[in-house]
């Protein structure tokens, strides 16, 4: 029996169900498609091939809603998802962006916006037959744009509103590492341009002599080495979004050409006098103070006002410290689970310390820390003494400071050093290390310290080498090599 194409309405009350059904039937009147109601995600009938799923969020926690959407994507990977979000749940906007749902609408449902959403879904299904797969930036674990503090919720609300006005330019301000490109991607993904290209350009990373050709393209023979014509990034972004990062580093001559694109909606490739029309939304970003650059004559005033039609401010991490646990979870997933490493867990005390850090590198610095710790401490709990010194050097809490050095390891080390001092020549039994008596045998001390640790681990684990290797954070083969090299077999109690 062939499956029947259907539009599934899930967890939707009677009044909304009636309204949505009428709009669906009107929008899909020429399609052989039926409207099917389900009370829960897991009750989807196998007899129906769901092309579009309209899911209403009620009072569930974000984790429950996330699981519902992830289940849909697993069981119905080719279905489009329209998410109905309560008007007072702006925090769900970030979740919708993260999980890349096709469209979301606020409830109570606006008829006009519902019509737009269904029309876009019908057009997409007629051309593609499956849900869009929005490709994140190369090497970018951060296609997820998340946050739960008030400043981030406000930013998500602005993104939602601004994305719908797809012809206005946007200027994103924020310090380095705050996630300005993620804001630009969110604007693109929530707009009607989402099925076209999102093209990022870092104006500071491309030399001035190459940036013009990169942006505007060039014709064959337009300069030495131009053996063939090349399409520029502006044209490649036609119908989509061009993201100009670090716009403040663009030289004045290119600023003039960009201004023409904004004013006339056309450009000329290098070496050509023929203008090419283009429909590209331009989103720019900077960590600089462009007003100061305008006053200094470095940045064109007319371009500044063209770009800053809608300004957005991305808060630095020090102003959203309560988001650190949320960001840690995201980065841990990205750098452990998804890369085949064992997860790390930051203890409450270590998170408290991180909340005292100044975070000059912002979210990027936090991600780098997680990557660093996941390589060194995979599968472990991260305590204050595990953190790099730059994060513990200015601890103000005595309680946290007391935890910054593991007392158990310190006592073992002290004991080992005492043993090493007794056994290493020339000191006599009972003597302590005294640098005033001359140089010590550093390698011997370290070797004895390793022996002591291995013997203690073997005693604690009753001679279980696999368990001893685990508590020493060594591979079993490495431990066996050390036992053999140091001739330690039979030196423990069991």
C-alpha positions as CSV (number, residue, x, y, z in Angstrom):
1,X,0.0,0.0,0.0
2,X,1.6,3.3,-1.1
3,X,2.3,6.0,1.6
4,X,0.2,9.1,1.4
5,X,1.9,12.5,1.5
6,X,0.7,14.5,4.4
7,X,1.1,17.7,6.5
8,X,1.2,16.8,10.2
9,X,-0.2,19.1,12.8
10,X,1.2,18.1,16.2
11,X,0.1,19.2,19.7
12,X,-2.2,21.9,18.4
13,X,-5.4,22.9,20.1
14,X,-8.8,22.8,18.3
15,X,-9.1,26.5,17.4
16,X,-5.6,26.8,16.0
17,X,-6.0,23.4,14.3
18,X,-9.0,24.7,12.4
19,X,-7.3,27.9,11.4
20,X,-4.1,26.2,10.2
21,X,-6.0,23.4,8.4
22,X,-7.9,26.0,6.4
23,X,-4.7,27.9,5.4
24,X,-3.0,24.6,4.5
25,X,-5.9,23.4,2.3
26,X,-5.9,26.8,0.6
27,X,-2.2,27.0,0.0
28,X,-1.8,23.3,-1.0
29,X,-5.1,23.1,-2.9
30,X,-3.4,21.9,-6.1
31,X,-1.5,19.2,-4.3
32,X,-2.6,15.7,-3.4
33,X,-1.8,16.1,0.2
34,X,-3.8,15.6,3.4
35,X,-3.8,17.2,6.8
36,X,-3.2,14.7,9.6
37,X,-3.5,15.5,13.4
38,X,-1.2,13.9,16.0
39,X,-1.3,14.5,19.7
40,X,2.4,13.6,20.1
41,X,5.6,13.2,18.1
42,X,5.8,9.4,18.7
43,X,2.3,8.8,17.3
44,X,3.2,9.7,13.7
45,X,1.7,7.0,11.5
46,X,3.9,5.1,9.2
47,X,1.2,5.1,6.6
48,X,1.9,8.8,5.9
49,X,4.9,10.5,4.4
50,X,5.1,13.8,6.2
51,X,6.3,16.6,4.0
52,X,5.7,19.4,6.5
53,X,5.3,19.2,10.3
54,X,3.8,22.0,12.2
55,X,4.7,21.7,15.9
56,X,3.4,23.9,18.7
57,X,5.5,24.5,21.8
58,X,3.6,24.7,25.0
59,X,5.1,25.1,28.5
60,X,7.8,22.5,28.1
61,X,11.4,23.1,29.1
62,X,13.8,23.8,26.2
63,X,15.3,20.4,26.7
64,X,12.0,18.7,26.0
65,X,11.3,20.8,22.9
66,X,14.8,20.1,21.6
67,X,14.3,16.4,22.0
68,X,11.0,16.6,20.1
69,X,12.6,18.4,17.2
70,X,15.6,16.1,17.2
71,X,13.3,13.1,17.1
72,X,11.5,14.5,14.1
73,X,14.8,15.1,12.3
74,X,15.8,11.5,13.0
75,X,12.6,9.9,12.0
76,X,11.5,12.3,9.3
77,X,14.8,13.8,7.9
78,X,13.2,15.2,4.7
79,X,10.3,17.0,6.4
80,X,10.1,20.7,6.9
81,X,9.4,21.9,10.4
82,X,7.4,25.0,11.3
83,X,7.6,25.8,15.0
84,X,4.8,27.7,16.8
85,X,6.3,29.6,19.7
86,X,4.5,31.5,22.5
87,X,5.0,35.2,22.3
88,X,6.6,35.3,25.7
89,X,9.2,32.6,25.0
90,X,11.8,34.6,23.1
91,X,14.4,32.2,24.4
92,X,13.0,29.6,22.0
93,X,14.2,31.7,19.1
94,X,17.8,30.6,19.8
95,X,16.7,27.0,19.9
96,X,14.9,27.3,16.6
97,X,18.1,28.8,15.1
98,X,20.2,26.1,16.6
99,X,18.1,23.2,15.3
100,X,17.6,24.9,11.9
101,X,13.8,24.6,11.7
102,X,12.4,25.8,8.4
103,X,10.3,28.6,9.9
104,X,8.8,29.7,13.3
105,X,5.8,31.7,14.1
106,X,4.6,33.4,17.3
107,X,1.3,32.5,18.9
108,X,-1.4,33.8,18.8
109,X,-0.9,33.0,15.1
110,X,-1.0,36.0,12.7
111,X,-2.9,35.0,9.5
112,X,-0.6,36.9,7.2
113,X,2.6,35.4,8.7
114,X,1.0,31.9,8.6
115,X,0.3,32.4,4.9
116,X,3.9,33.5,4.2
117,X,5.3,30.5,6.1
118,X,3.1,28.0,4.2
119,X,3.7,29.7,0.9
120,X,7.5,29.4,1.4
121,X,7.1,25.8,2.4
122,X,5.0,24.9,-0.6
123,X,7.5,26.6,-3.0
124,X,10.4,24.9,-1.4
125,X,8.8,21.5,-1.5
126,X,7.8,21.9,-5.1
127,X,11.4,22.7,-6.1
128,X,13.4,20.5,-3.7
129,X,11.1,17.9,-2.2
130,X,13.1,17.9,1.0
131,X,14.0,20.2,3.9
132,X,16.9,22.6,3.5
133,X,20.3,21.6,4.9
134,X,22.0,24.8,6.0
135,X,25.7,24.2,5.8
136,X,27.7,25.7,8.6
137,X,31.0,27.5,8.0
138,X,34.0,25.2,7.3
139,X,35.4,24.0,10.6
140,X,32.7,25.9,12.5
141,X,31.3,24.0,15.5
142,X,29.4,27.2,16.3
143,X,26.6,27.2,13.9
144,X,24.6,27.1,17.2
145,X,24.0,30.6,18.4
146,X,22.9,30.3,22.0
147,X,22.3,32.3,25.2
148,X,19.8,32.7,27.9
149,X,20.6,36.0,29.6
150,X,18.4,39.0,29.2
151,X,20.8,40.7,26.7
152,X,20.9,37.6,24.5
153,X,17.1,37.2,24.6
154,X,16.8,40.8,23.5
155,X,19.3,40.2,20.7
156,X,17.3,37.1,19.5
157,X,14.1,39.2,19.5
158,X,15.8,41.9,17.3
159,X,17.2,39.2,15.0
160,X,13.7,37.8,14.5
161,X,12.3,41.2,13.6
162,X,15.2,42.4,11.5
163,X,15.5,39.2,9.5
164,X,12.0,39.7,8.0
165,X,13.1,43.1,6.6
166,X,15.6,41.5,4.2
167,X,16.5,44.6,2.2
168,X,17.8,46.8,5.0
169,X,21.5,46.7,5.8
170,X,22.7,45.8,9.3
171,X,25.8,46.8,11.2
172,X,26.8,44.3,13.9
173,X,29.1,45.7,16.6
174,X,31.0,43.7,19.2
175,X,34.4,42.8,20.5
176,X,36.5,40.1,18.8
177,X,35.3,36.7,19.7
178,X,31.7,37.6,20.7
179,X,30.1,35.8,17.7
180,X,29.3,38.5,15.2
181,X,29.3,36.1,12.3
182,X,26.8,33.9,14.1
183,X,24.5,36.9,14.3
184,X,24.9,37.4,10.6
185,X,24.2,33.8,9.9
186,X,21.1,33.9,12.1
187,X,19.8,36.9,10.2
188,X,20.3,35.1,6.9
189,X,18.8,31.8,8.1
190,X,15.6,33.5,9.4
191,X,15.1,35.5,6.2
192,X,13.5,34.7,2.9
193,X,17.1,34.6,1.5
194,X,18.0,31.5,3.5
195,X,17.9,29.2,0.4
196,X,20.5,31.3,-1.3
197,X,24.2,31.8,-0.5
198,X,25.5,33.2,2.8
199,X,29.0,34.6,1.8
200,X,31.4,35.7,4.6
201,X,34.4,37.9,3.8
202,X,36.9,39.0,6.4
203,X,38.1,42.4,5.2
204,X,41.0,42.3,7.6
205,X,42.3,38.9,6.4
206,X,42.6,39.7,2.7
207,X,45.3,42.1,1.5
208,X,44.1,45.4,0.1
209,X,45.4,44.6,-3.4
210,X,43.3,41.4,-3.5
211,X,40.2,42.5,-1.7
212,X,38.8,44.4,-4.6
213,X,39.0,41.4,-6.9
214,X,37.6,39.1,-4.3
215,X,34.5,41.3,-3.7
216,X,33.8,42.6,-7.2
217,X,35.5,40.0,-9.4
218,X,37.5,40.7,-12.5
219,X,37.6,40.2,-16.3
220,X,40.3,38.3,-18.1
221,X,43.4,40.4,-18.7
222,X,42.3,43.2,-16.3
223,X,45.7,42.9,-14.5
224,X,48.8,40.8,-14.6
225,X,48.0,37.2,-13.8
226,X,44.3,37.6,-14.6
227,X,44.3,34.7,-17.1
228,X,40.5,34.2,-16.8
229,X,37.5,36.0,-15.6
230,X,36.4,35.6,-12.0
231,X,33.1,36.0,-10.3
232,X,33.3,38.2,-7.1
233,X,31.8,37.5,-3.7
234,X,29.1,40.1,-4.2
235,X,27.8,38.4,-7.3
236,X,28.1,35.0,-5.7
237,X,25.8,36.3,-2.9
238,X,23.2,37.4,-5.4
239,X,19.8,36.7,-3.8
240,X,21.5,35.9,-0.5
241,X,23.6,37.6,2.1
242,X,27.1,39.1,1.9
243,X,28.7,39.3,5.4
244,X,31.6,41.9,5.5
245,X,33.5,41.2,8.7
246,X,35.9,43.9,10.0
247,X,34.5,46.5,7.6
248,X,36.5,49.2,9.4
249,X,39.7,47.8,7.8
250,X,38.4,48.4,4.3
251,X,40.4,51.1,2.4
252,X,38.5,54.2,1.3
253,X,38.7,53.4,-2.5
254,X,36.8,50.2,-1.9
255,X,34.4,51.9,0.4
256,X,33.3,54.1,-2.5
257,X,32.6,51.1,-4.7
258,X,30.7,49.4,-1.9
259,X,28.6,52.5,-1.4
260,X,27.5,52.3,-5.1
261,X,26.4,48.7,-4.5
262,X,24.2,49.8,-1.6
263,X,22.8,52.8,-3.5
264,X,22.4,51.6,-7.1
265,X,22.2,47.8,-6.5
266,X,24.9,47.3,-9.2
267,X,28.6,46.9,-9.5
268,X,31.4,46.8,-12.1
269,X,34.0,44.0,-12.0
270,X,37.7,45.0,-12.1
271,X,38.6,45.7,-15.7
272,X,35.0,46.2,-16.9
273,X,32.8,49.3,-17.5
274,X,29.6,47.3,-17.8
275,X,27.5,47.4,-14.6
276,X,26.0,44.2,-13.3
277,X,22.7,44.4,-11.3
278,X,22.7,42.5,-8.0
279,X,20.2,41.7,-5.3
280,X,22.4,41.1,-2.2
281,X,21.7,41.9,1.3
282,X,24.8,43.3,3.0
283,X,25.5,42.7,6.7
284,X,28.6,44.3,8.1
285,X,30.5,43.9,11.4
286,X,33.2,45.6,13.3
287,X,35.0,45.7,16.6
288,X,36.1,49.3,15.9
289,X,34.5,52.5,16.8
290,X,33.4,53.6,13.3
291,X,32.2,57.0,14.6
292,X,35.8,57.8,15.6
293,X,37.1,56.5,12.2
294,X,34.6,58.8,10.5
295,X,35.9,61.8,12.5
296,X,39.4,60.8,11.6
297,X,38.6,60.7,7.9
298,X,39.5,57.0,7.7
299,X,35.9,55.8,7.1
300,X,33.4,57.4,4.7
301,X,30.5,59.1,6.6
302,X,28.0,58.4,3.8
303,X,28.9,54.7,3.9
304,X,28.7,54.6,7.7
305,X,25.1,55.9,7.6
306,X,24.2,53.5,4.8
307,X,25.5,50.5,6.7
308,X,24.1,51.4,10.1
309,X,20.4,51.5,9.1
310,X,19.9,48.8,11.8
311,X,22.7,48.5,14.4
312,X,23.0,45.3,16.5
313,X,25.3,45.0,19.6
314,X,26.6,41.6,20.6
315,X,27.4,41.6,24.3
316,X,30.9,40.5,25.5
317,X,31.1,37.4,27.6
318,X,31.8,39.3,30.8
319,X,28.3,40.8,30.5
320,X,26.7,37.4,30.1
321,X,28.5,35.3,32.6
322,X,25.4,33.3,33.5
323,X,25.6,31.8,30.0
324,X,29.0,30.2,30.7
325,X,27.5,26.8,31.8
326,X,25.3,26.7,28.6
327,X,28.3,27.6,26.4
328,X,30.5,25.0,28.2
329,X,28.0,22.3,27.4
330,X,27.9,23.3,23.7
331,X,31.6,23.3,23.3
332,X,32.2,20.1,25.3
333,X,29.8,18.4,22.9
334,X,31.6,19.8,20.0
335,X,35.1,18.9,21.1
336,X,34.5,15.6,22.8
337,X,31.4,13.6,21.8
338,X,31.5,14.7,18.1
339,X,35.3,14.0,17.9
340,X,35.3,10.7,19.6
341,X,36.8,11.9,22.8
342,X,35.6,11.3,26.4
343,X,33.5,14.1,27.9
344,X,34.9,16.4,30.5
345,X,32.7,17.9,33.3
346,X,33.5,21.3,34.9
347,X,32.8,21.2,38.6
348,X,30.7,24.0,40.2
349,X,33.8,25.4,41.9
350,X,35.7,25.6,38.5
351,X,32.7,27.3,36.9
352,X,32.6,29.8,39.7
353,X,36.2,30.6,39.0
354,X,35.5,31.0,35.2
355,X,32.8,33.5,36.1
356,X,35.5,35.7,37.8
357,X,37.7,35.8,34.7
358,X,37.7,38.9,32.5
359,X,37.4,37.0,29.2
360,X,39.2,39.5,26.9
361,X,38.9,36.9,24.2
362,X,35.2,36.4,24.8
363,X,33.3,33.3,23.7
364,X,36.2,32.3,21.4
365,X,38.6,32.2,24.4
366,X,36.1,30.0,26.3
367,X,35.9,27.6,23.4
368,X,39.7,27.4,23.2
369,X,39.8,26.6,26.9
370,X,37.3,23.7,26.5
371,X,39.3,22.4,23.6
372,X,42.5,22.6,25.6
373,X,41.0,20.9,28.7
374,X,39.3,18.1,26.6
375,X,42.6,17.1,25.1
376,X,44.4,17.0,28.4
377,X,41.7,15.8,30.7
378,X,39.3,13.7,28.5
379,X,36.8,11.8,30.6
380,X,37.5,13.7,33.8
381,X,35.9,16.2,36.1
382,X,37.7,19.6,35.9
383,X,38.4,21.0,39.3
384,X,40.0,24.4,40.1
385,X,43.5,23.0,40.4
386,X,43.2,21.7,36.8
387,X,42.6,25.1,35.2
388,X,45.4,27.0,33.7
389,X,47.0,29.6,36.0
390,X,45.6,32.6,34.1
391,X,42.1,31.6,35.3
392,X,43.1,31.0,38.9
393,X,45.7,33.7,39.5
394,X,43.1,36.4,40.6
395,X,40.7,34.3,42.6
396,X,38.9,36.4,45.2
397,X,37.0,33.7,47.1
398,X,39.1,32.0,49.9
399,X,36.9,28.9,49.5
400,X,37.8,28.6,45.8
401,X,41.4,29.4,46.5
402,X,41.6,26.6,49.0
403,X,40.5,24.2,46.3
404,X,43.0,25.3,43.7
405,X,45.6,22.8,44.9
406,X,44.7,19.2,45.4
407,X,45.8,18.3,48.9
408,X,46.0,14.5,48.2
409,X,48.4,14.9,45.3
410,X,50.4,17.5,47.2
411,X,51.0,15.1,50.1
412,X,52.0,12.3,47.7
413,X,54.4,14.6,46.0
414,X,55.9,15.8,49.3
415,X,56.2,12.2,50.5
416,X,57.9,11.2,47.2
417,X,60.3,14.1,47.4
418,X,61.3,13.1,50.9
419,X,61.9,9.5,49.8
420,X,63.9,10.7,46.8
421,X,66.0,12.9,49.1
422,X,66.8,9.9,51.3
423,X,67.7,7.6,48.5
424,X,69.4,9.9,46.1
425,X,73.2,10.3,46.7
426,X,74.9,12.2,48.2
427,X,72.5,13.1,51.1
428,X,72.6,10.8,54.1
429,X,69.5,9.1,55.5
430,X,67.1,11.5,57.2
431,X,68.4,14.5,55.4
432,X,66.1,16.9,53.4
433,X,66.9,18.5,50.1
434,X,69.0,21.6,50.7
435,X,69.9,23.5,47.6
436,X,72.6,25.3,49.7
437,X,74.6,22.0,49.7
438,X,74.9,22.0,46.0
439,X,72.9,20.9,42.9
440,X,70.4,18.0,43.2
441,X,69.9,15.2,40.8
442,X,66.7,16.4,39.2
443,X,66.2,13.4,36.9
444,X,66.6,11.0,39.8
445,X,64.1,12.9,41.9
446,X,61.5,12.8,39.0
447,X,62.2,9.1,38.4
448,X,61.7,8.3,42.1
449,X,58.5,10.3,42.1
450,X,57.2,8.3,39.1
451,X,58.1,5.1,40.9
452,X,56.3,6.1,44.0
453,X,53.1,7.1,42.1
454,X,53.1,3.8,40.2
455,X,53.7,1.7,43.3
456,X,51.0,3.6,45.2
457,X,48.5,3.2,42.3
458,X,49.2,-0.5,42.1
459,X,48.7,-0.9,45.9
460,X,45.4,1.0,45.8
461,X,44.1,-1.1,42.9
462,X,45.4,-4.4,44.3
463,X,47.7,-4.8,41.4
464,X,45.0,-4.2,38.7
465,X,47.1,-2.6,35.9
466,X,44.1,-1.4,33.9
467,X,42.6,0.4,36.9
468,X,46.0,1.8,37.9
469,X,46.5,3.2,34.4
470,X,43.1,4.9,34.6
471,X,43.7,6.7,37.9
472,X,47.1,7.8,36.7
473,X,45.6,9.1,33.4
474,X,47.9,6.8,31.4
475,X,47.4,4.3,28.6
476,X,47.7,0.7,29.9
477,X,50.5,0.1,27.5
478,X,52.4,3.2,28.7
479,X,52.0,2.0,32.3
480,X,53.3,-1.5,31.4
481,X,56.3,0.1,29.7
482,X,57.1,2.2,32.7
483,X,56.8,-0.7,35.1
484,X,59.2,-2.7,32.9
485,X,61.7,0.1,32.4
486,X,61.8,1.0,36.1
487,X,62.0,-2.7,37.1
488,X,58.9,-2.3,39.4
489,X,57.3,-5.8,39.0
490,X,56.7,-7.3,42.4
491,X,57.4,-4.0,44.3
492,X,53.8,-3.5,45.4
493,X,51.9,-5.2,48.2
494,X,49.5,-7.4,46.2
